[in-house]
Amino acid sequence: MIQARLRKTFPPRPDSAGFSLDLEFHATAGVTVLFGPSGSGKTLVLDSIAGFVRPEEGRILLDDDILFDAAAGVHLAPQARHCGYVFQNYALFPNMTLRQNLEFAAERTPRLERHRRVNEMLERFRLNDSAGRRPHEVSGGQRQRCSIARALIGAPKLLLLDEPAQGLDAPLRAEFYDVLRQVRADFKTPALLVTHDLDECFELGEEMLILREGKIVQSGTPRRILDQPANLEVARLLGAFNLLAGEIRTLDPGRNTSRVQVGEFELNGPYFPGRLKGDRVTVCVRPEQLTVGARNGRPGPNQIPAELKRTIEKPHWMRLEFSGGIAVDLPRAEFERQRDNKEWVIQFPAESLRVL
């Protein structure tokens, strides 16, 4: 288990703003995802844990080992922390073959054990046929697998991955997901994974920490966070919602119902605990939760008429973008059935509505 309390401040300079990292978290077995926009402090967290950056305050505990304690003056060197690090650019030594990169990482292992361990990792990560080549002579997927193998060869207590799928095409990205799942199953090594890709959080993460401007603004499972974003700030960071200004008109806890005014129209929704009649709110609903239909006269309950502005084709579905900034994701077959609609209405299922 990793427990970390970190504080690191960079003062403002003439050509850059100041930044302060101030957070506390713990992570157990499995993959914990650090999610957030560029500049939110994700890589700084990894570098602090790995020992490349020394925080001004805090404490880092890995299992029973103290890696850093500002009050006690403890700051272990990176090589003494038992952390494997997979960098964004993989950081393989360009003048060494893949085998030599692994041998260098295992140099503290006894010679016979080192040879066995290197061969085992080359076979496990399907690198036998390219072991004698240098990094620039192999594919991006092979460089990536070698980087992960190098990080694991010393049997680390924690694996740190800094956007390792960035820049990979779809097949290589899928291959990386398979490799990391296998690593999780075979090695049981807990991992901290940095990403700003929400799909990757669901592919790989068991827990998720959302960072913004150096602070954790929400934590939990990816599904829980997507279903219940803590606030408007988190919903915007996730980038997975329609966010519409509204006002609560009625609340009925006995019937578990509410009515929310959005523009000229009222939408039925569930009861929203802690809210009051007249509250100004933001209605939060995901594009895939909405449906559409042809407009025939006056809109029905929970329907809002809208003008279709454009469609975006995806591999397995279609995104429809309407006036008012509303997006709807439809299965391709459903869109084909309705593509000749002259006028549209958007249906808002009551149970899907959230307010922030």
BANU-852466 format. One record per atom (N, C-alpha, C): residue in one letter; z negated, x, y. Coordinates in steps of 0.2 Angstrom, whole numbers, padded with zeros to 4 digits, always signed. Last residue first. Layout:
// residues N
AZXY
...
END
This chain:
// residues 356
L+0051-0131+0099
L+0048-0125+0101
L+0046-0125+0109
V+0054-0142+0086
V+0053-0141+0093
V+0049-0134+0094
R+0066-0146+0073
R+0060-0143+0075
R+0060-0142+0083
L+0074-0157+0062
L+0072-0155+0069
L+0066-0151+0069
S+0077-0161+0049
S+0078-0154+0051
S+0076-0152+0058
E+0074-0175+0048
E+0069-0170+0045
E+0071-0163+0046
A+0085-0181+0054
A+0078-0181+0058
A+0073-0176+0055
P+0100-0173+0056
P+0095-0176+0052
P+0088-0175+0055
F+0112-0177+0068
F+0106-0173+0068
F+0101-0176+0063
Q+0129-0177+0068
Q+0123-0180+0066
Q+0118-0175+0065
I+0141-0178+0081
I+0137-0173+0077
I+0130-0177+0075
V+0157-0185+0082
V+0150-0185+0083
V+0146-0180+0079
W+0173-0183+0090
W+0168-0181+0085
W+0161-0183+0087
E+0190-0188+0090
E+0184-0188+0093
E+0179-0187+0088
K+0200-0186+0080
K+0202-0185+0087
K+0196-0185+0092
N+0201-0177+0065
N+0197-0182+0069
N+0199-0180+0077
D+0208-0169+0056
D+0212-0173+0061
D+0208-0178+0065
R+0198-0163+0048
R+0201-0159+0053
R+0205-0163+0058
Q+0191-0168+0037
Q+0190-0171+0044
Q+0194-0168+0050
R+0194-0162+0026
R+0194-0169+0026
R+0194-0172+0033
E+0192-0149+0030
E+0199-0151+0029
E+0199-0158+0028
F+0178-0149+0030
F+0181-0148+0036
F+0189-0150+0035
E+0175-0150+0017
E+0173-0155+0021
E+0177-0155+0028
A+0180-0138+0012
A+0183-0144+0009
A+0181-0150+0014
R+0172-0128+0018
R+0179-0129+0020
R+0182-0135+0018
P+0156-0134+0024
P+0160-0132+0018
P+0167-0133+0020
L+0151-0130+0041
L+0153-0135+0036
L+0157-0131+0030
D+0140-0128+0054
D+0143-0125+0049
D+0145-0130+0043
V+0141-0130+0071
V+0140-0134+0065
V+0144-0130+0060
A+0134-0128+0088
A+0138-0125+0082
A+0136-0129+0076
I+0134-0132+0104
I+0131-0134+0098
I+0136-0131+0093
G+0136-0131+0118
G+0134-0125+0115
G+0131-0127+0108
G+0142-0141+0124
G+0135-0141+0124
G+0132-0136+0121
S+0156-0144+0113
S+0153-0144+0119
S+0146-0144+0119
F+0156-0134+0097
F+0157-0140+0101
F+0154-0139+0108
E+0163-0126+0084
E+0159-0125+0090
E+0161-0130+0095
L+0161-0124+0067
L+0164-0128+0072
L+0160-0127+0078
R+0165-0113+0054
R+0160-0114+0060
R+0164-0118+0065
M+0167-0115+0037
M+0170-0116+0043
M+0164-0117+0049
W+0167-0105+0022
W+0165-0111+0026
W+0168-0110+0033
H+0170-0094+0015
H+0168-0100+0011
H+0166-0106+0015
P+0174-0084+0025
P+0177-0084+0019
P+0176-0091+0015
K+0178-0094+0041
K+0174-0089+0037
K+0176-0089+0030
E+0185-0097+0056
E+0186-0097+0049
E+0182-0092+0045
I+0180-0107+0069
I+0180-0100+0066
I+0180-0100+0059
T+0187-0118+0081
T+0184-0117+0074
T+0185-0110+0073
R+0182-0125+0097
R+0186-0121+0093
R+0183-0121+0086
K+0177-0137+0103
K+0180-0132+0107
K+0185-0127+0103
L+0176-0154+0102
L+0177-0148+0098
L+0181-0143+0102
E+0164-0163+0111
E+0171-0161+0111
E+0171-0155+0107
A+0153-0176+0105
A+0154-0169+0107
A+0161-0167+0107
P+0139-0187+0103
P+0146-0186+0103
P+0147-0179+0107
I+0126-0187+0092
I+0128-0185+0099
I+0135-0184+0099
Q+0115-0197+0082
Q+0122-0195+0083
Q+0123-0193+0091
N+0103-0204+0079
N+0103-0197+0078
N+0110-0194+0079
P+0112-0219+0077
P+0106-0216+0077
P+0107-0208+0075
G+0129-0219+0083
G+0124-0222+0079
G+0117-0218+0080
P+0139-0221+0098
P+0136-0217+0093
P+0130-0220+0090
R+0152-0234+0099
R+0145-0231+0101
R+0142-0227+0096
G+0167-0229+0092
G+0163-0233+0097
G+0157-0230+0098
N+0167-0218+0081
N+0170-0225+0081
N+0166-0229+0086
R+0171-0201+0078
R+0168-0206+0083
R+0171-0212+0083
A+0169-0194+0062
A+0174-0196+0068
A+0170-0201+0072
G+0156-0181+0060
G+0160-0187+0058
G+0165-0189+0064
V+0145-0169+0053
V+0150-0171+0059
V+0153-0177+0056
T+0129-0161+0052
T+0135-0164+0049
T+0139-0167+0055
L+0117-0148+0051
L+0120-0153+0054
L+0127-0155+0051
Q+0112-0137+0045
Q+0109-0143+0043
Q+0112-0149+0047
E+0120-0126+0049
E+0121-0128+0042
E+0117-0135+0040
P+0114-0123+0061
P+0120-0125+0061
P+0122-0129+0054
R+0096-0128+0063
R+0101-0123+0061
R+0108-0126+0060
V+0087-0132+0078
V+0090-0134+0072
V+0096-0129+0070
C+0076-0136+0090
C+0078-0130+0086
C+0081-0133+0079
V+0073-0140+0106
V+0075-0143+0100
V+0078-0137+0096
T+0061-0136+0117
T+0068-0134+0115
T+0068-0136+0107
V+0053-0147+0129
V+0053-0143+0123
V+0060-0140+0122
R+0041-0154+0139
R+0048-0151+0139
R+0048-0146+0133
D+0031-0169+0135
D+0032-0161+0135
D+0040-0159+0135
G+0031-0182+0134
G+0033-0180+0141
G+0033-0172+0141
K+0017-0183+0123
K+0023-0186+0126
K+0024-0183+0133
L+0013-0167+0116
L+0011-0173+0120
L+0018-0176+0122
R+0009-0157+0101
R+0013-0159+0107
R+0011-0166+0110
G+0001-0156+0090
G+0000-0151+0096
G+0004-0153+0102
P+0014-0159+0078
P+0007-0158+0080
P+0006-0154+0086
F+0027-0170+0078
F+0026-0163+0080
F+0018-0162+0082
Y+0035-0180+0066
Y+0029-0179+0071
Y+0028-0172+0072
P+0053-0178+0065
P+0046-0179+0062
P+0041-0179+0068
G+0064-0188+0075
G+0062-0182+0072
G+0055-0184+0069
N+0078-0196+0083
N+0072-0197+0079
N+0071-0190+0076
L+0084-0193+0099
L+0085-0191+0092
L+0078-0193+0089
E+0094-0200+0113
E+0087-0199+0109
E+0088-0197+0102
F+0105-0193+0126
F+0103-0196+0119
F+0096-0195+0117
E+0108-0186+0137
E+0108-0193+0137
E+0106-0197+0131
G+0098-0172+0133
G+0104-0175+0137
G+0103-0182+0138
V+0088-0178+0121
V+0092-0172+0122
V+0098-0175+0126
Q+0072-0184+0118
Q+0077-0185+0123
Q+0081-0178+0123
V+0065-0188+0103
V+0066-0183+0108
V+0072-0184+0112
R+0052-0196+0094
R+0058-0197+0098
R+0059-0192+0103
S+0044-0196+0078
S+0044-0194+0085
S+0051-0196+0088
T+0033-0198+0064
T+0039-0199+0068
T+0038-0197+0075
N+0022-0202+0055
N+0026-0195+0055
N+0032-0195+0058
R+0015-0213+0057
R+0022-0214+0053
R+0026-0207+0053
G+0004-0208+0063
G+0003-0212+0057
G+0010-0213+0053
P+0009-0201+0074
P+0007-0197+0069
P+0006-0201+0062
D+0022-0203+0085
D+0018-0207+0080
D+0015-0203+0074
L+0028-0201+0101
L+0025-0197+0095
L+0021-0202+0091
T+0042-0201+0112
T+0037-0204+0108
T+0034-0200+0103
R+0048-0191+0120
R+0048-0197+0122
R+0042-0201+0119
I+0050-0174+0124
I+0047-0179+0119
I+0046-0185+0123
E+0065-0167+0129
E+0059-0170+0131
E+0056-0175+0126
G+0075-0152+0128
G+0074-0159+0126
G+0067-0161+0129
A+0089-0140+0125
A+0083-0142+0129
A+0082-0150+0128
L+0092-0132+0110
L+0094-0138+0115
L+0088-0140+0119
L+0099-0121+0100
L+0093-0122+0104
L+0095-0126+0110
N+0104-0118+0083
N+0106-0122+0090
N+0099-0123+0093
F+0101-0102+0076
F+0099-0109+0077
F+0103-0112+0083
A+0100-0089+0073
A+0102-0093+0068
A+0102-0100+0069
G+0094-0078+0079
G+0101-0079+0081
G+0104-0084+0076
L+0082-0071+0080
L+0085-0073+0073
L+0093-0075+0074
L+0079-0071+0093
L+0080-0065+0090
L+0084-0066+0083
R+0077-0085+0095
R+0083-0082+0099
R+0084-0075+0095
A+0066-0087+0088
A+0072-0091+0086
A+0078-0088+0089
V+0057-0079+0095
V+0059-0077+0088
V+0065-0081+0086
E+0056-0086+0107
E+0058-0079+0107
E+0061-0077+0100
L+0051-0099+0104
L+0058-0098+0106
L+0061-0091+0106
N+0041-0096+0089
N+0042-0098+0096
N+0049-0097+0097
A+0041-0094+0075
A+0034-0095+0079
A+0035-0097+0086
P+0051-0103+0064
P+0050-0098+0069
P+0044-0099+0074
Q+0051-0109+0050
Q+0046-0110+0055
Q+0046-0104+0060
D+0062-0105+0042
D+0061-0112+0042
D+0056-0114+0048
L+0062-0091+0044
L+0068-0095+0046
L+0067-0103+0047
I+0049-0088+0039
I+0051-0087+0046
I+0057-0091+0048
R+0051-0092+0026
R+0046-0095+0030
R+0047-0094+0037
R+0061-0083+0021
R+0062-0091+0021
R+0057-0094+0026
P+0055-0070+0023
P+0061-0072+0027
P+0062-0080+0027
T+0037-0072+0025
T+0043-0071+0020
T+0049-0073+0025
G+0030-0063+0039
G+0030-0068+0034
G+0036-0067+0029
S+0027-0062+0057
S+0028-0059+0050
S+0027-0065+0045
Q+0031-0059+0074
Q+0030-0064+0069
Q+0031-0060+0062
V+0031-0049+0083
V+0030-0056+0086
V+0030-0061+0080
I+0025-0033+0086
I+0027-0038+0080
I+0026-0045+0083
K+0032-0023+0098
K+0027-0027+0096
K+0029-0032+0090
G+0043-0016+0105
G+0037-0012+0102
G+0031-0016+0099
E+0052-0027+0108
E+0049-0022+0113
E+0043-0019+0111
R+0049-0035+0093
R+0052-0035+0100
R+0049-0031+0105
L+0051-0037+0076
L+0049-0033+0081
L+0053-0035+0088
I+0045-0045+0062
I+0050-0046+0067
I+0047-0042+0073
L+0044-0042+0045
L+0041-0041+0052
L+0046-0041+0057
M+0044-0049+0029
M+0048-0048+0035
M+0043-0047+0041
E+0045-0047+0012
E+0041-0049+0018
E+0045-0046+0024
E+0056-0046+0003
E+0050-0050+0001
E+0046-0052+0007
G+0073-0043+0006
G+0066-0043+0008
G+0062-0048+0005
L+0086-0044+0002
L+0082-0038-0001
L+0075-0039+0001
E+0094-0055+0007
E+0096-0051+0001
E+0090-0047-0002
F+0087-0058+0018
F+0086-0062+0013
F+0089-0059+0006
C+0090-0047+0026
C+0083-0048+0025
C+0082-0053+0019
E+0104-0048+0027
E+0101-0042+0023
E+0093-0044+0022
D+0105-0058+0035
D+0108-0059+0029
D+0104-0054+0024
L+0101-0052+0048
L+0097-0057+0044
L+0099-0058+0037
D+0101-0036+0053
D+0105-0041+0049
D+0101-0046+0045
H+0095-0025+0057
H+0095-0031+0062
H+0100-0036+0059
T+0082-0016+0048
T+0089-0019+0049
T+0089-0024+0055
V+0073-0005+0038
V+0075-0007+0045
V+0082-0010+0045
L+0061-0006+0025
L+0069-0006+0027
L+0070-0009+0034
L+0050+0001+0015
L+0051-0002+0022
L+0058-0001+0024
A+0044-0001-0001
A+0049+0001+0003
A+0049-0002+0010
P+0036+0005-0016
P+0036+0000-0010
P+0041+0003-0005
T+0043+0007-0032
T+0041+0011-0026
T+0041+0006-0020
K+0047+0004-0044
K+0041+0001-0042
K+0039+0004-0035
F+0058+0009-0051
F+0054+0014-0048
F+0047+0011-0046
D+0066-0002-0056
D+0065+0004-0060
D+0059+0008-0058
A+0066-0012-0046
A+0064-0014-0053
A+0062-0008-0057
R+0071-0005-0035
R+0064-0009-0035
R+0062-0010-0042
V+0083+0000-0040
V+0077+0005-0038
V+0071+0001-0038
Q+0090-0012-0041
Q+0088-0008-0047
Q+0083-0003-0045
R+0090-0016-0027
R+0087-0020-0032
R+0085-0016-0038
L+0098-0005-0023
L+0091-0005-0021
L+0087-0010-0025
V+0110-0007-0029
V+0107-0001-0031
V+0099-0002-0029
D+0114-0020-0024
D+0113-0019-0031
D+0109-0013-0033
Y+0116-0016-0011
Y+0111-0021-0013
Y+0109-0021-0020
F+0126-0007-0012
F+0120-0005-0010
F+0114-0010-0012
E+0137-0016-0016
E+0134-0011-0021
E+0128-0008-0019
A+0138-0023-0004
A+0136-0027-0010
A+0133-0022-0016
R+0143-0013+0004
R+0137-0016+0005
R+0134-0019-0001
L+0155-0010-0002
L+0150-0005-0003
L+0143-0008-0001
P+0162-0022+0000
P+0160-0020-0007
P+0155-0015-0007
A+0161-0023+0015
A+0158-0028+0011
A+0157-0025+0004
D+0158-0006+0022
D+0162-0012+0021
D+0159-0017+0016
L+0145+0000+0032
L+0148+0000+0025
L+0152-0007+0025
G+0138+0000+0044
G+0144+0003+0044
G+0148+0003+0037
Q+0122+0001+0037
Q+0126+0000+0043
Q+0132+0004+0042
A+0114+0002+0026
A+0120-0002+0025
A+0124-0002+0031
P+0102+0008+0031
P+0106+0012+0026
P+0113+0008+0025
E+0092+0007+0041
E+0098+0004+0041
E+0103+0007+0037
D+0082+0017+0034
D+0084+0016+0041
D+0091+0013+0042
L+0069+0017+0023
L+0076+0016+0024
L+0078+0013+0031
L+0057+0024+0014
L+0058+0022+0021
L+0066+0022+0021
L+0046+0022+0001
L+0053+0024+0003
L+0054+0020+0010
L+0031+0030-0005
L+0034+0025-0001
L+0041+0027+0001
K+0028+0040-0014
K+0023+0034-0014
K+0026+0028-0010
P+0041+0048-0023
P+0037+0046-0017
P+0033+0040-0018
A+0047+0058-0032
A+0042+0052-0034
A+0038+0050-0028
G+0057+0066-0028
G+0051+0068-0028
G+0045+0063-0029
I+0068+0058-0028
I+0068+0063-0034
I+0061+0066-0034
L+0071+0048-0018
L+0067+0046-0024
L+0065+0052-0029
A+0080+0054-0009
A+0073+0052-0007
A+0068+0050-0013
R+0090+0057-0018
R+0087+0063-0015
R+0080+0060-0012
A+0095+0044-0020
A+0092+0048-0026
A+0088+0054-0023
I+0099+0040-0007
I+0093+0037-0010
I+0090+0041-0016
S+0109+0050-0006
S+0104+0050-0001
S+0098+0046-0004
C+0118+0046-0016
C+0115+0052-0017
C+0109+0053-0012
R+0122+0033-0012
R+0118+0034-0018
R+0114+0040-0019
Q+0129+0037+0000
Q+0123+0033+0001
Q+0118+0033-0006
R+0139+0044-0006
R+0134+0048-0001
R+0128+0044-0001
Q+0145+0034-0013
Q+0142+0040-0016
Q+0137+0044-0012
G+0149+0026-0002
G+0145+0023-0007
G+0141+0029-0011
G+0159+0034+0005
G+0152+0032+0008
G+0147+0030+0003
S+0165+0047-0007
S+0165+0041-0004
S+0158+0039+0000
V+0166+0065-0005
V+0165+0059-0009
V+0165+0053-0004
E+0167+0076+0003
E+0173+0075-0002
E+0171+0069-0006
H+0157+0077+0011
H+0163+0075+0015
H+0169+0074+0010
P+0147+0082+0002
P+0147+0075+0005
P+0153+0073+0008
R+0155+0091-0011
R+0151+0091-0005
R+0152+0084-0002
R+0154+0090-0030
R+0157+0089-0023
R+0153+0089-0017
G+0148+0090-0042
G+0150+0096-0039
G+0154+0096-0032
A+0145+0076-0044
A+0140+0081-0043
A+0142+0087-0040
S+0154+0067-0048
S+0155+0069-0041
S+0150+0074-0040
D+0150+0062-0061
D+0157+0064-0060
D+0159+0067-0053
N+0137+0058-0059
N+0139+0064-0063
N+0146+0067-0062
L+0132+0047-0052
L+0135+0053-0048
L+0137+0059-0052
R+0124+0036-0055
R+0132+0036-0056
R+0135+0041-0052
F+0111+0036-0054
F+0115+0034-0048
F+0122+0035-0049
R+0107+0041-0067
R+0105+0035-0065
R+0109+0032-0059
E+0113+0054-0066
E+0116+0049-0071
E+0114+0042-0069
L+0106+0060-0056
L+0114+0060-0056
L+0116+0054-0060
M+0093+0059-0061
M+0095+0055-0055
M+0103+0055-0054
E+0094+0067-0073
E+0092+0060-0073
E+0094+0056-0067
N+0097+0080-0067
N+0102+0076-0071
N+0100+0069-0072
V+0085+0081-0060
V+0091+0081-0056
V+0096+0077-0060
R+0075+0082-0070
R+0075+0077-0065
R+0081+0076-0061
R+0079+0094-0077
R+0079+0087-0080
R+0080+0082-0075
H+0077+0103-0067
H+0084+0102-0070
H+0084+0096-0073
R+0063+0102-0065
R+0068+0100-0059
R+0075+0099-0062
E+0058+0106-0077
E+0057+0099-0075
E+0062+0097-0069
L+0061+0119-0075
L+0064+0115-0081
L+0064+0108-0079
R+0054+0123-0063
R+0062+0124-0064
R+0064+0119-0069
P+0043+0111-0055
P+0044+0117-0060
P+0052+0117-0062
T+0047+0106-0038
T+0046+0104-0045
T+0047+0110-0050
R+0050+0109-0026
R+0043+0110-0028
R+0042+0108-0035
E+0064+0105-0025
E+0062+0112-0026
E+0055+0114-0027
A+0070+0093-0024
A+0066+0094-0029
A+0063+0101-0030
A+0079+0095-0014
A+0074+0090-0013
A+0068+0091-0018
F+0088+0104-0020
F+0084+0106-0014
F+0078+0101-0013
E+0094+0096-0030
E+0090+0102-0032
E+0085+0104-0026
L+0101+0087-0022
L+0095+0085-0026
L+0091+0090-0028
N+0110+0096-0016
N+0106+0092-0012
N+0100+0089-0015
Q+0116+0101-0028
Q+0112+0105-0024
Q+0108+0102-0019
R+0124+0089-0031
R+0118+0092-0036
R+0114+0096-0032
L+0132+0088-0020
L+0127+0083-0021
L+0122+0085-0026
T+0133+0104-0012
T+0136+0099-0017
T+0130+0094-0017
M+0131+0109+0005
M+0129+0109-0002
M+0132+0103-0006
N+0135+0108+0018
N+0137+0114+0014
N+0135+0114+0007
P+0128+0096+0023
P+0136+0096+0022
P+0138+0102+0018
F+0115+0088+0016
F+0117+0095+0019
F+0124+0096+0017
L+0114+0071+0022
L+0115+0076+0017
L+0117+0083+0020
A+0111+0060+0031
A+0108+0067+0032
A+0108+0072+0026
Y+0113+0046+0032
Y+0111+0049+0025
Y+0109+0056+0026
N+0113+0040+0044
N+0119+0044+0042
N+0118+0048+0036
Q+0100+0034+0043
Q+0106+0030+0045
Q+0112+0034+0042
F+0091+0041+0029
F+0092+0040+0036
F+0099+0036+0037
V+0078+0038+0019
V+0085+0037+0019
V+0087+0036+0026
Y+0064+0047+0013
Y+0067+0044+0019
Y+0075+0044+0018
G+0049+0046+0005
G+0056+0047+0004
G+0059+0043+0010
C+0033+0053+0007
C+0037+0048+0009
C+0045+0050+0008
H+0022+0062+0005
H+0025+0058+0000
H+0029+0052+0001
R+0017+0070+0015
R+0016+0063+0016
R+0018+0059+0010
A+0021+0083+0017
A+0014+0082+0014
A+0013+0075+0013
Q+0032+0084+0025
Q+0033+0086+0018
Q+0026+0085+0014
P+0027+0081+0038
P+0031+0076+0034
P+0031+0078+0027
A+0009+0085+0039
A+0016+0087+0040
A+0020+0082+0036
L-0004+0074+0045
L-0001+0078+0040
L+0007+0079+0042
H-0015+0074+0056
H-0008+0073+0057
H-0005+0077+0051
V-0031+0070+0062
V-0027+0071+0056
V-0020+0069+0058
G-0041+0067+0072
G-0036+0073+0073
G-0032+0075+0067
A-0048+0056+0072
A-0051+0062+0068
A-0046+0068+0068
A-0041+0048+0080
A-0048+0049+0082
A-0050+0055+0078
A-0028+0047+0073
A-0029+0050+0080
A-0036+0052+0082
D-0023+0050+0058
D-0029+0047+0061
D-0030+0051+0068
F-0012+0050+0045
F-0013+0051+0052
F-0019+0047+0054
L-0013+0048+0031
L-0008+0052+0034
L-0009+0054+0041
I-0025+0047+0019
I-0024+0047+0027
I-0019+0051+0029
D-0023+0039+0004
D-0022+0045+0008
D-0021+0044+0015
D-0023+0029-0004
D-0030+0031-0002
D-0029+0038+0002
D-0009+0021+0002
D-0014+0021-0004
D-0021+0023-0001
L-0009+0028+0017
L-0004+0026+0012
L-0008+0027+0005
L-0013+0024+0034
L-0016+0025+0027
L-0011+0023+0022
I-0014+0029+0050
I-0009+0027+0045
I-0012+0029+0038
R-0019+0024+0066
R-0021+0027+0059
R-0016+0025+0054
G-0021+0027+0084
G-0019+0024+0078
G-0021+0027+0072
E-0011+0035+0098
E-0017+0032+0095
E-0015+0029+0088
E+0000+0042+0099
E-0006+0044+0103
E-0012+0041+0101
P+0010+0048+0085
P+0007+0043+0090
P+0002+0045+0094
R+0022+0059+0082
R+0015+0059+0082
R+0013+0053+0087
V+0036+0059+0071
V+0033+0057+0078
V+0026+0056+0077
F+0038+0062+0058
F+0042+0065+0063
F+0040+0064+0070
G+0030+0056+0049
G+0027+0062+0052
G+0032+0065+0057
A+0033+0043+0043
A+0036+0049+0040
A+0033+0056+0043
I+0028+0035+0053
I+0025+0035+0046
I+0027+0041+0042
S+0036+0038+0064
S+0029+0039+0064
S+0026+0039+0057
D+0048+0034+0059
D+0047+0041+0060
D+0040+0042+0061
L+0046+0020+0057
L+0048+0024+0051
L+0046+0031+0053
V+0044+0016+0071
V+0039+0015+0066
V+0040+0019+0060
L+0057+0020+0076
L+0051+0024+0079
L+0045+0022+0074
T+0065+0010+0071
T+0065+0017+0068
T+0059+0021+0070
K+0060-0001+0079
K+0060-0001+0071
K+0060+0006+0069
G+0060-0003+0092
G+0055+0001+0089
G+0055+0002+0082
S+0070-0010+0099
S+0063-0014+0098
S+0058-0009+0095
G+0082-0005+0100
G+0077-0003+0105
G+0071-0007+0104
S+0091-0019+0093
S+0091-0012+0095
S+0086-0010+0100
P+0080-0032+0087
P+0086-0029+0090
P+0086-0022+0091
G+0074-0033+0070
G+0073-0034+0077
G+0080-0031+0080
F+0063-0031+0056
F+0069-0034+0059
F+0068-0034+0066
L+0059-0023+0042
L+0057-0022+0049
L+0064-0025+0053
V+0054-0029+0027
V+0059-0028+0031
V+0057-0028+0038
T+0048-0023+0012
T+0046-0026+0018
T+0051-0024+0023
V+0049-0024-0005
V+0053-0022+0001
V+0051-0026+0007
G+0036-0019-0016
G+0042-0023-0014
G+0045-0021-0008
A+0018-0019-0012
A+0024-0017-0017
A+0030-0022-0015
T+0013-0021+0005
T+0012-0019-0002
T+0018-0018-0006
A+0008-0017+0021
A+0014-0019+0017
A+0012-0016+0010
H+0002-0021+0037
H+0001-0018+0031
H+0006-0021+0026
F+0001-0017+0055
F+0003-0021+0049
F+0001-0017+0043
E+0001-0016+0073
E-0003-0015+0067
E+0000-0020+0061
L+0007-0009+0088
L+0007-0014+0083
L+0003-0012+0077
D+0016-0003+0101
D+0009-0005+0100
D+0009-0011+0094
L+0026+0007+0110
L+0025+0004+0103
L+0018+0003+0102
S+0034+0006+0125
S+0027+0006+0122
S+0028+0003+0115
F+0044+0013+0137
F+0044+0010+0131
F+0037+0011+0128
G+0053+0014+0153
G+0048+0015+0149
G+0048+0011+0142
A+0071+0017+0155
A+0065+0013+0156
A+0059+0015+0152
S+0080+0031+0162
S+0078+0027+0157
S+0072+0023+0158
D+0082+0040+0172
D+0088+0037+0169
D+0086+0033+0163
P+0070+0044+0177
P+0075+0041+0182
P+0081+0038+0179
R+0058+0036+0166
R+0061+0042+0169
R+0067+0039+0173
P+0043+0029+0159
P+0049+0028+0162
P+0052+0035+0166
P+0035+0036+0145
P+0035+0034+0152
P+0042+0033+0154
F+0031+0030+0129
F+0036+0034+0133
F+0037+0032+0140
T+0018+0028+0118
T+0021+0027+0124
T+0026+0032+0127
K+0012+0021+0103
K+0015+0027+0106
K+0019+0025+0112
R+0001+0017+0091
R+0002+0016+0098
R+0006+0022+0101
L-0002+0008+0076
L+0002+0013+0079
L+0002+0012+0087
R-0008+0007+0060
R-0009+0005+0067
R-0007+0010+0072
A-0004+0003+0043
A-0003+0007+0049
A-0005+0003+0056
Q-0004+0005+0026
Q-0008+0002+0032
Q-0007+0006+0038
I+0004+0002+0011
I+0004+0006+0018
I+0000+0002+0023
M+0000+0004-0006
M+0000+0000+0000
M+0000+0004+0006
END
